[in-house]
Amino acid sequence: MTTYFTSDHHFGHANIIRYCDRPFDGVDDMDEGLIARWNETVGVEDVVWVLGDYSLHDHDKGLSYLPRLNGTKYLVIGNHDRCSPTQPDGSLYVPMYLEAGFATVVTQAEVTLPSVEPGGEELRVLLSHYPYAGESHTKQDRHQRFRYRDLGHPLVCGHVHTEWRTQVSSQGTVQVNVGVDQWDFRPVTAEQIHRTILAASPA
């Protein structure tokens, strides 16, 4: 079993193709392309953490794709997910996401990444849709009350799309954006995330 992380698919959102210069010929081509790349990467016994913004606009259609996606799926809610606390009555829609196929629906989480070499150390990281700081297509950080405080723990997130893949916060903490726009529209392994954090860590 391998654990993967991914974010910001925006299933059903035609404008994201233009906003992020995605290589797809329309929303149906994008949706099917994202499904194909997911299943080329993830096996049926694997685990995938989706760090928010799974779909936009036609949430029912987006959720209908879940049975087609390999692995056990966990959702860390993003601001565009219908079940988000940023959305009107968002909490009322959590059961819909669970019934559609997410094993867990949470606003934040904490996991341990495997070591990158035999006998090496594991790494505890925080999971959130939002980085400690940073935005996409706007200058001011939104949804501040849903973001972690930066206390020095490496953070795996989404939300910022094409802005950056890794960033060191003002406190010297590494953040990794697992949004599909940064990773060939595929989920990325926990080991790769660990290696990315190590490579980006200040000396």
VOTOR-217465 format. One line per 3 residues: number of its first residue (from 1); for each residue x negated, y negated, z negated of N, C-alpha, C. Coordinates in pm, whole numbers. Atoms other than C-alpha are relative to their C-alpha. Layout:
NUM> X/Y/Z/X/Y/Z/X/Y/Z; ...;
This chain:
1> -83/120/0/0/0/0/-87/-125/0; 70/128/-8/-124/-347/94/98/-111/-33; -82/117/32/7/-676/-42/-36/-114/95;
4> 16/111/-94/58/-964/202/69/-125/-53; -63/128/31/148/-1330/175/29/-73/131; -36/76/-119/324/-1552/428/99/-108/-40;
7> -89/111/35/541/-1862/445/44/-74/126; -42/102/-97/736/-2113/651/29/55/140; -40/-52/-130/877/-1896/927/99/-94/69;
10> -104/88/-56/1169/-2137/975/80/74/108; -86/-73/-93/1372/-1865/1148/123/-86/33; -118/73/-42/1647/-2033/1351/-17/-150/17;
13> 23/144/-4/1486/-2378/1354/-72/-37/129; 58/29/-131/1430/-2490/1712/-103/-112/-5; 89/117/0/1265/-2822/1627/-139/29/-57;
16> 132/-30/56/980/-2658/1434/-100/35/109; 88/-32/-112/841/-2542/1769/-71/-127/47; 58/128/-41/786/-2907/1864/-81/-64/-112;
19> 69/63/112/691/-3030/1518/-139/58/-22; 126/-68/31/415/-2771/1478/-69/57/122; 62/-43/-126/333/-2706/1844/-12/153/4;
22> 1/-146/-2/429/-2339/1818/9/53/143; 10/-50/-138/361/-2124/2128/118/87/41; -118/-78/-32/719/-2012/2187/92/-79/93;
25> -89/61/-99/977/-2079/2460/144/-6/-52; -133/12/57/1273/-2158/2239/14/79/-129; -17/-56/134/1415/-2046/1907/13/152/0;
28> -14/-146/-4/1510/-1691/2011/-135/66/25; 134/-52/-27/1162/-1632/2152/-86/-10/-126; 75/15/124/1013/-1768/1828/41/105/-103;
31> -47/-96/100/1230/-1552/1603/-49/141/33; 43/-135/-37/1154/-1235/1797/-152/13/-5; 146/-3/9/785/-1324/1818/-48/13/-143;
34> 38/-9/142/763/-1373/1442/28/140/-55; -34/-136/45/938/-1040/1381/-103/100/53; 95/-93/-61/705/-859/1623/-137/-10/-68;
37> 132/16/61/388/-1005/1470/0/49/-145; -13/-53/136/510/-926/1118/-15/152/3; -1/-146/-1/571/-561/1209/-126/61/60;
40> 131/-44/-46/242/-531/1397/-102/-1/-113; 96/23/108/71/-635/1073/34/79/-126; -48/-55/127/279/-495/786/57/139/22;
43> -56/-133/-3/357/-129/722/122/13/-89; -126/-16/74/678/8/575/-22/15/-150; 27/-18/142/510/87/242/-65/-124/-64;
46> 70/119/49/353/-259/206/96/-96/-72; -73/104/73/463/-558/-3/-32/-134/63; 20/133/-57/513/-909/135/65/-105/-90;
49> -50/118/70/546/-1227/-69/24/-109/104; -36/109/-90/732/-1488/138/11/-127/-84; 6/117/87/646/-1827/-10/84/-116/55;
52> -98/103/-27/951/-2014/103/20/-39/145; -44/47/-131/1126/-2172/400/6/114/101; -18/-118/-85/1214/-1834/543/84/-34/124;
55> -85/35/-113/1491/-1979/759/52/-142/-19; -55/135/5/1658/-2309/842/119/-6/95; -125/20/-75/2005/-2407/969/86/128/-3;
58> -84/-120/-5/2146/-2060/1055/-58/105/-96; 57/-89/100/2059/-1885/730/54/142/12; -57/-134/-15/2296/-1595/795/-76/79/107;
61> 74/-67/-106/2115/-1513/1118/-140/35/-47; 133/-27/52/1777/-1545/951/-2/118/-96; -6/-109/97/1878/-1315/668/33/133/68;
64> -31/-125/-71/2010/-1062/920/-125/67/55; 125/-59/-48/1649/-1012/1033/-71/83/-106; 78/-65/108/1533/-884/692/-12/151/15;
67> 15/-145/-14/1614/-515/755/-96/41/112; 92/-30/-111/1401/-533/1071/-147/-23/-39; 136/36/40/1094/-658/881/-57/106/-93;
70> 61/-105/80/860/-393/741/-34/-49/-141; 48/26/135/776/-372/373/108/-42/-98; -84/54/107/930/-474/42/-26/-149/-7;
73> 14/144/-10/997/-848/55/38/-70/-130; -27/84/116/973/-1090/-239/4/-146/47; -12/140/-42/1087/-1452/-194/-32/-94/-115;
76> 20/117/84/940/-1753/-369/67/-116/74; -92/89/-70/1200/-2015/-283/-70/-128/48; 46/127/-54/1115/-2309/-56/113/-101/7;
79> -101/106/2/1296/-2641/-24/107/15/107; -100/-18/-105/1472/-2539/298/83/127/-14; -81/-121/20/1601/-2204/171/133/-40/-64;
82> -133/38/49/1972/-2218/101/15/19/-150; -7/-29/143/1917/-2077/-247/-92/-90/-83; 95/88/69/1672/-2357/-337/71/-90/-101;
85> -56/98/95/1734/-2571/-647/2/-141/57; -6/130/-65/1674/-2866/-413/126/-15/85; -120/1/-84/1992/-2772/-221/126/-5/-88;
88> -124/2/78/2350/-2841/-339/47/142/-33; -47/-132/47/2464/-2542/-548/-90/114/47; 93/-100/-51/2151/-2357/-436/1/131/-76;
91> 6/-122/81/2157/-2111/-725/113/96/31; -114/-86/-32/2494/-1979/-609/-31/94/116; 33/-78/-118/2325/-1838/-298/-110/103/-25;
94> 103/-100/29/2059/-1631/-474/51/142/26; -49/-136/-30/2280/-1317/-463/3/33/149; -3/-23/-144/2314/-1360/-86/-136/44/51;
97> 136/-36/-43/1936/-1341/-46/-38/138/-52; 28/-133/54/1914/-1036/-272/76/107/77; -80/-96/-75/2195/-859/-89/-53/20/142;
100> 53/-9/-137/2029/-935/244/-126/85/8; 117/-87/-4/1713/-751/142/-123/-45/-75; 112/39/85/1480/-955/-77/11/75/-133;
103> 1/-75/127/1379/-746/-379/-1/-93/-120; 9/99/106/1312/-1057/-588/14/-138/63; -11/139/-43/1404/-1425/-554/-33/-87/-120;
106> 48/80/113/1212/-1666/-780/-49/-136/53; 52/130/-40/1091/-2027/-777/-152/-7/-10; 145/-5/17/733/-1946/-887/-38/141/-45;
109> 46/-132/44/523/-1638/-962/-150/-4/-25; 144/-16/26/180/-1518/-1070/-36/144/32; 43/-134/-37/-7/-1220/-925/-152/9/-14;
112> 144/-23/4/-354/-1066/-934/-44/53/135; 56/-45/-127/-550/-1034/-611/-107/106/-24; 101/-104/19/-767/-723/-569/-140/-54/24;
115> 140/38/-21/-1145/-746/-578/-34/13/148; 39/-2/-141/-1319/-804/-246/-117/96/25; 107/-98/-14/-1593/-548/-311/10/100/-113;
118> -8/-101/105/-1624/-226/-512/-63/-50/-130; 50/44/130/-1664/-306/-880/10/-148/-22; -13/145/14/-1587/-672/-820/118/-38/-88;
121> -106/49/87/-1351/-889/-1018/128/-28/78; -128/42/-54/-983/-933/-951/17/-150/-25; -20/144/15/-843/-1286/-932/147/-30/-22;
124> -138/42/30/-529/-1426/-1093/30/-128/76; -40/119/-75/-345/-1675/-872/147/-31/-27; -139/44/9/-24/-1874/-889/60/-3/139;
127> -74/4/-127/240/-1856/-616/109/-105/-9; -105/101/-8/460/-2147/-517/18/-39/146; -15/57/-134/613/-2287/-201/-84/-126/13;
130> 63/131/-4/457/-2620/-293/-145/4/-46; 135/15/52/88/-2704/-325/1/-92/-122; 10/98/110/-36/-2902/-624/27/-140/53;
133> -24/127/-68/-38/-3197/-386/-11/25/149; 7/-15/-145/25/-3229/-15/138/14/61; -127/0/-70/303/-3262/239/-22/29/148;
136> 3/-17/-145/387/-3201/604/93/-104/62; -78/97/-77/506/-3478/837/56/-115/-84; -35/116/80/540/-3734/558/-115/-28/-95;
139> 114/38/81/297/-3924/339/22/25/-150; -27/-12/143/470/-3902/1/41/142/-36; -33/-134/46/483/-3572/-188/144/6/-50;
142> -137/-20/43/838/-3448/-231/10/110/-105; -35/-109/92/996/-3225/-497/-107/20/-109; 106/-7/99/739/-3308/-762/36/87/-119;
145> -35/-74/121/935/-3149/-1044/0/151/20; 6/-143/-26/918/-2810/-873/-143/49/25; 139/-37/-24/539/-2811/-839/-70/35/-131;
148> 84/-32/115/290/-2652/-1074/-86/-120/-37; 106/91/45/69/-2876/-1283/-134/65/30; 133/-51/-36/-292/-2838/-1173/-84/15/-126;
151> 80/-31/119/-462/-2668/-1468/-120/86/35; 120/-70/-42/-736/-2508/-1262/19/141/52; -26/-135/-51/-567/-2187/-1146/13/-4/152;
154> -18/-3/-146/-607/-2104/-773/146/18/36; -141/3/-38/-277/-2157/-594/16/46/145; -39/-44/-133/-127/-1976/-294/137/-61/29;
157> -119/80/-25/141/-2185/-126/36/-1/148; -38/28/-138/314/-2292/193/23/-149/14; -54/136/-3/502/-2613/276/-72/-97/93;
160> 74/104/-72/223/-2804/454/-24/34/147; 4/-37/-142/240/-2619/789/-140/-16/60; 125/14/-75/-41/-2744/1015/-99/-94/-67;
163> 86/101/63/-194/-2992/770/-136/57/-42; 125/-64/43/-455/-2755/622/25/145/-36; -4/-140/44/-532/-2389/555/-47/11/-144;
166> 50/4/139/-739/-2447/240/-27/-144/-37; 30/134/50/-780/-2752/27/-44/12/-146; 42/9/140/-964/-2828/-296/70/-123/-59;
169> -76/109/60/-743/-3039/-522/-92/-102/-67; 78/104/69/-854/-3354/-700/-60/51/-129; 54/-62/123/-913/-3132/-1005/-104/108/31;
172> 98/-101/-38/-1143/-2901/-806/56/139/12; -67/-129/-7/-887/-2621/-769/31/35/145; -25/-42/-137/-860/-2419/-448/148/33/21;
175> -135/-33/-44/-523/-2405/-273/-10/64/138; -3/-66/-130/-452/-2170/18/142/-4/53; -128/6/-69/-166/-2233/260/15/124/87;
178> -22/-123/-77/-30/-1902/392/110/-14/104; -100/24/-103/216/-2064/632/-40/63/132; 27/-73/-124/247/-1880/961/-76/-83/102;
181> 69/86/-96/117/-2182/1153/-152/4/-17; 143/-6/27/-226/-2124/995/-60/139/19; 50/-137/1/-252/-1746/1033/55/81/119;
184> -42/-70/-120/-156/-1653/1391/141/55/-13; -141/-37/16/210/-1629/1283/17/140/-58; -2/-132/63/134/-1319/1074/-21/-13/-151;
187> 37/-6/140/127/-1230/704/-150/28/-16; 144/-14/27/-223/-1232/549/-17/81/-128; 17/-92/113/-359/-973/305/-48/-72/-126;
190> 48/52/127/-427/-1033/-61/-152/-6/-4; 146/2/-2/-792/-942/-4/-52/-118/81; 43/115/-82/-823/-1204/272/22/-131/-75;
193> -24/119/80/-669/-1464/43/-109/-17/-105; 107/5/100/-922/-1375/-227/-130/-48/64; 123/41/-69/-1209/-1408/22/5/-149/38;
196> -17/139/-40/-1070/-1741/142/-21/-93/-120; 17/80/121/-1054/-1876/-214/-148/-6/-40; 141/-1/36/-1410/-1766/-285/-83/-88/93;
199> 76/79/-97/-1537/-1927/35/23/-150/-18; -34/141/13/-1360/-2256/-42/-35/-58/-136; 26/47/135/-1455/-2274/-409/-124/-89/-6;
202> 117/87/14/-1687/-2562/-501/-117/75/-63; 119/-68/52/-2042/-2446/-571/-22/-35/-146;
